[in-house]
Amino acid sequence: MSTRLFDIDNLPTPKVEEWKYTNLSRGLGDLADIAPEPPEKKLIHKIRGQVCEQIEEVVWTGTPNTHQQPRIKIILEDGAQATVIERHTGEGAYWKNMATEIELGANARLNHIRIQEDSLEAVQTNMVHVTMERDSYLNSFSLNLGGKMTRHDIHAVLNGPNIDCSFNGVNLLSGNQHGDTTILMEHVAEQCLSNQFYRTILNDAARGVFQGKVHVHQSAQKTDGYQLSNTILLSPRCEMDTKPELEIYADDVKCSHGATTGQLDEEPLFYLRSRGLSAPEARMLLMQAFVDEVVDKIADETTRGEIHEKASLWLKQQLS
């Protein structure tokens, strides 16, 4: 696998622009002194034209006082189709230093769901590299609930025409959690569509980061690139850092980005309360609708229902 894991002796610092909001060395603390375990590798490979109706699940479990190095590679050859669910759990303090590589051939279709529920003492870094060829399709969703500090770093390269690539996610963070999502979407070929749609709810002293960039090369005419980050702050002590970017060298494109950060809108709260709902019920209803708009992007109905329940439980805990 070509995607490189982090070198403990050469960690990025906030002096690097892409890491200005996330101090990995400080987040690791004593974990930086733990010797790394040998990489654990998993490969999912579907041959040309193979259609897999059964969902494949991969579970990564963190164990106390370890520096783990999981690596997963997903290869779909031309015309192959698959759905993959990644689950992240663990106990105690550990560093899950992860690398993910996804290769999609021509006309391949991948639904990828990542459910991150790591320990609240853990650090997870996941460096993701995606390459896509003509007419391929990727629908990726990430639910981030766990971790003391997490960094989901995605680099996607759209090499052929007529590619459809989406990265969607929900971040639900409280306490002193820090969650960073950084995406670089490179449009190399013409007539491709990309979407980045993330919604975040923060409570207590949690901190969220969204850095989304669309890079349109000169050859990528007729590009349609879209990114949106919305955040609700439930506490005056939480913080959201958002940096959407467009870098465009083609002249026939349709690209847009947007970001909002703030508290719940008082007007719909007032309307719902005037219809007989209590204040907690009204807040719950609005926040559930806020989250569900992204969760509805998940194609598999069973998984969509599971994530809906996890989000509902988190919201109830925060409002109780």
DAVENVEN-V137262 format. One record per residue. RES is the residue in one small letter. SS is DSSP state (a for helix, b for strand, c for the rest). D_LAST is the distance of its C-alpha to the last C-alpha in Angstrom with 2 decimals. Layout:
res=RES ss=SS d_last=D_LAST
res=RES ss=SS d_last=D_LAST
This chain:
res=m ss=c d_last=45.45
res=s ss=c d_last=46.03
res=t ss=c d_last=42.49
res=r ss=c d_last=42.41
res=l ss=c d_last=39.82
res=f ss=c d_last=39.07
res=d ss=c d_last=41.77
res=i ss=c d_last=40.33
res=d ss=c d_last=43.34
res=n ss=c d_last=42.86
res=l ss=c d_last=39.21
res=p ss=c d_last=38.49
res=t ss=c d_last=37.61
res=p ss=c d_last=35.97
res=k ss=c d_last=39.59
res=v ss=c d_last=39.66
res=e ss=a d_last=38.44
res=e ss=a d_last=36.34
res=w ss=a d_last=34.54
res=k ss=c d_last=34.14
res=y ss=c d_last=30.33
res=t ss=c d_last=29.99
res=n ss=c d_last=31.75
res=l ss=a d_last=32.19
res=s ss=a d_last=34.31
res=r ss=a d_last=31.79
res=g ss=a d_last=28.96
res=l ss=a d_last=31.17
res=g ss=a d_last=32.12
res=d ss=a d_last=33.76
res=l ss=a d_last=33.32
res=a ss=a d_last=36.21
res=d ss=a d_last=38.58
res=i ss=c d_last=38.01
res=a ss=c d_last=40.85
res=p ss=b d_last=39.95
res=e ss=c d_last=40.30
res=p ss=c d_last=42.65
res=p ss=c d_last=41.15
res=e ss=b d_last=39.78
res=k ss=b d_last=40.99
res=k ss=b d_last=40.12
res=l ss=b d_last=42.12
res=i ss=b d_last=41.50
res=h ss=b d_last=44.75
res=k ss=b d_last=45.66
res=i ss=c d_last=49.30
res=r ss=c d_last=50.82
res=g ss=c d_last=49.79
res=q ss=c d_last=47.52
res=v ss=b d_last=44.70
res=c ss=c d_last=41.93
res=e ss=c d_last=39.91
res=q ss=c d_last=37.96
res=i ss=c d_last=34.99
res=e ss=b d_last=35.58
res=e ss=b d_last=32.76
res=v ss=b d_last=32.92
res=v ss=b d_last=30.60
res=w ss=b d_last=30.61
res=t ss=b d_last=29.25
res=g ss=b d_last=29.09
res=t ss=c d_last=30.37
res=p ss=c d_last=30.09
res=n ss=c d_last=32.57
res=t ss=b d_last=34.16
res=h ss=b d_last=35.29
res=q ss=b d_last=35.27
res=q ss=c d_last=37.17
res=p ss=b d_last=36.23
res=r ss=b d_last=38.26
res=i ss=b d_last=38.12
res=k ss=b d_last=40.73
res=i ss=b d_last=40.56
res=i ss=b d_last=43.90
res=l ss=b d_last=44.52
res=e ss=c d_last=48.19
res=d ss=c d_last=49.60
res=g ss=c d_last=48.15
res=a ss=c d_last=45.73
res=q ss=b d_last=42.23
res=a ss=b d_last=39.22
res=t ss=b d_last=35.43
res=v ss=b d_last=33.94
res=i ss=b d_last=30.41
res=e ss=b d_last=29.65
res=r ss=b d_last=26.91
res=h ss=b d_last=26.01
res=t ss=b d_last=24.48
res=g ss=b d_last=25.36
res=e ss=c d_last=24.84
res=g ss=c d_last=25.62
res=a ss=c d_last=27.27
res=y ss=b d_last=29.63
res=w ss=b d_last=31.05
res=k ss=b d_last=31.26
res=n ss=b d_last=34.10
res=m ss=b d_last=34.53
res=a ss=b d_last=37.01
res=t ss=b d_last=36.93
res=e ss=b d_last=39.97
res=i ss=b d_last=40.21
res=e ss=b d_last=43.61
res=l ss=b d_last=44.04
res=g ss=c d_last=47.58
res=a ss=c d_last=48.99
res=n ss=c d_last=47.14
res=a ss=c d_last=44.62
res=r ss=b d_last=41.07
res=l ss=b d_last=38.00
res=n ss=b d_last=34.35
res=h ss=b d_last=32.39
res=i ss=b d_last=28.68
res=r ss=b d_last=27.08
res=i ss=b d_last=23.77
res=q ss=b d_last=23.01
res=e ss=c d_last=20.66
res=d ss=c d_last=22.64
res=s ss=c d_last=21.73
res=l ss=c d_last=19.80
res=e ss=c d_last=23.10
res=a ss=c d_last=25.30
res=v ss=b d_last=27.25
res=q ss=b d_last=28.28
res=t ss=b d_last=31.04
res=n ss=b d_last=32.20
res=m ss=b d_last=35.40
res=v ss=b d_last=36.07
res=h ss=b d_last=39.47
res=v ss=b d_last=40.16
res=t ss=b d_last=43.61
res=m ss=b d_last=44.28
res=e ss=c d_last=47.62
res=r ss=c d_last=48.81
res=d ss=c d_last=47.00
res=s ss=c d_last=44.17
res=y ss=b d_last=40.52
res=l ss=b d_last=37.29
res=n ss=b d_last=33.77
res=s ss=b d_last=31.36
res=f ss=b d_last=27.55
res=s ss=b d_last=25.29
res=l ss=b d_last=21.60
res=n ss=b d_last=20.60
res=l ss=c d_last=17.54
res=g ss=c d_last=19.20
res=g ss=c d_last=21.71
res=k ss=c d_last=22.07
res=m ss=b d_last=24.59
res=t ss=b d_last=25.70
res=r ss=b d_last=28.55
res=h ss=b d_last=29.41
res=d ss=b d_last=32.89
res=i ss=b d_last=34.69
res=h ss=b d_last=38.34
res=a ss=b d_last=39.59
res=v ss=b d_last=43.26
res=l ss=b d_last=44.40
res=n ss=c d_last=48.04
res=g ss=c d_last=49.33
res=p ss=c d_last=49.31
res=n ss=c d_last=46.96
res=i ss=c d_last=43.97
res=d ss=b d_last=40.44
res=c ss=b d_last=37.75
res=s ss=b d_last=33.99
res=f ss=b d_last=31.23
res=n ss=b d_last=27.72
res=g ss=b d_last=24.39
res=v ss=b d_last=20.63
res=n ss=b d_last=19.18
res=l ss=b d_last=15.48
res=l ss=b d_last=15.46
res=s ss=c d_last=13.45
res=g ss=c d_last=14.69
res=n ss=c d_last=18.46
res=q ss=c d_last=19.10
res=h ss=b d_last=22.10
res=g ss=b d_last=22.91
res=d ss=b d_last=26.32
res=t ss=b d_last=27.85
res=t ss=b d_last=31.53
res=i ss=b d_last=33.83
res=l ss=b d_last=37.57
res=m ss=b d_last=38.95
res=e ss=b d_last=42.75
res=h ss=b d_last=44.67
res=v ss=c d_last=48.16
res=a ss=c d_last=49.51
res=e ss=c d_last=49.78
res=q ss=c d_last=47.86
res=c ss=c d_last=44.55
res=l ss=b d_last=41.02
res=s ss=b d_last=37.98
res=n ss=b d_last=34.33
res=q ss=b d_last=31.46
res=f ss=b d_last=28.12
res=y ss=b d_last=24.93
res=r ss=b d_last=21.50
res=t ss=b d_last=19.06
res=i ss=b d_last=15.51
res=l ss=b d_last=15.13
res=n ss=c d_last=12.59
res=d ss=c d_last=13.54
res=a ss=c d_last=17.30
res=a ss=c d_last=17.69
res=r ss=b d_last=20.96
res=g ss=b d_last=22.12
res=v ss=b d_last=25.76
res=f ss=b d_last=27.58
res=q ss=b d_last=31.37
res=g ss=b d_last=33.08
res=k ss=b d_last=36.84
res=v ss=b d_last=39.30
res=h ss=b d_last=42.85
res=v ss=b d_last=45.48
res=h ss=c d_last=48.88
res=q ss=c d_last=52.06
res=s ss=c d_last=52.85
res=a ss=c d_last=49.54
res=q ss=c d_last=50.61
res=k ss=c d_last=48.61
res=t ss=b d_last=45.33
res=d ss=b d_last=42.06
res=g ss=b d_last=39.25
res=y ss=b d_last=35.77
res=q ss=b d_last=32.69
res=l ss=b d_last=29.42
res=s ss=b d_last=26.35
res=n ss=b d_last=23.36
res=t ss=b d_last=20.42
res=i ss=b d_last=17.28
res=l ss=b d_last=16.31
res=l ss=c d_last=12.85
res=s ss=c d_last=14.31
res=p ss=c d_last=17.90
res=r ss=c d_last=18.52
res=c ss=c d_last=18.30
res=e ss=b d_last=21.54
res=m ss=b d_last=23.06
res=d ss=b d_last=26.77
res=t ss=b d_last=28.41
res=k ss=b d_last=32.11
res=p ss=b d_last=33.47
res=e ss=b d_last=37.25
res=l ss=b d_last=40.22
res=e ss=b d_last=43.59
res=i ss=b d_last=46.10
res=y ss=c d_last=49.79
res=a ss=c d_last=50.56
res=d ss=c d_last=51.52
res=d ss=c d_last=50.47
res=v ss=b d_last=46.70
res=k ss=b d_last=43.55
res=c ss=b d_last=40.73
res=s ss=b d_last=37.67
res=h ss=b d_last=34.53
res=g ss=b d_last=31.58
res=a ss=b d_last=28.42
res=t ss=b d_last=25.68
res=t ss=b d_last=23.02
res=g ss=b d_last=20.87
res=q ss=c d_last=17.82
res=l ss=c d_last=16.84
res=d ss=c d_last=19.87
res=e ss=a d_last=19.72
res=e ss=a d_last=22.35
res=p ss=a d_last=20.64
res=l ss=a d_last=17.49
res=f ss=a d_last=19.99
res=y ss=a d_last=21.77
res=l ss=a d_last=18.87
res=r ss=a d_last=17.90
res=s ss=a d_last=21.63
res=r ss=c d_last=21.60
res=g ss=c d_last=19.29
res=l ss=c d_last=15.78
res=s ss=c d_last=13.03
res=a ss=a d_last=11.76
res=p ss=a d_last=8.32
res=e ss=a d_last=10.72
res=a ss=a d_last=13.25
res=r ss=a d_last=11.41
res=m ss=a d_last=10.34
res=l ss=a d_last=13.98
res=l ss=a d_last=15.54
res=m ss=a d_last=13.97
res=q ss=a d_last=14.79
res=a ss=a d_last=18.26
res=f ss=a d_last=18.59
res=v ss=a d_last=18.17
res=d ss=a d_last=20.16
res=e ss=a d_last=23.20
res=v ss=a d_last=23.82
res=v ss=a d_last=22.87
res=d ss=c d_last=25.45
res=k ss=c d_last=28.11
res=i ss=c d_last=28.06
res=a ss=c d_last=31.15
res=d ss=c d_last=30.38
res=e ss=a d_last=28.44
res=t ss=a d_last=27.18
res=t ss=a d_last=25.89
res=r ss=a d_last=24.35
res=g ss=a d_last=22.40
res=e ss=a d_last=21.29
res=i ss=a d_last=20.00
res=h ss=a d_last=18.25
res=e ss=a d_last=16.32
res=k ss=a d_last=15.56
res=a ss=a d_last=14.32
res=s ss=a d_last=12.13
res=l ss=a d_last=10.53
res=w ss=a d_last=10.06
res=l ss=a d_last=8.60
res=k ss=a d_last=5.96
res=q ss=a d_last=5.28
res=q ss=a d_last=5.68
res=l ss=a d_last=3.78
res=s ss=c d_last=0.00
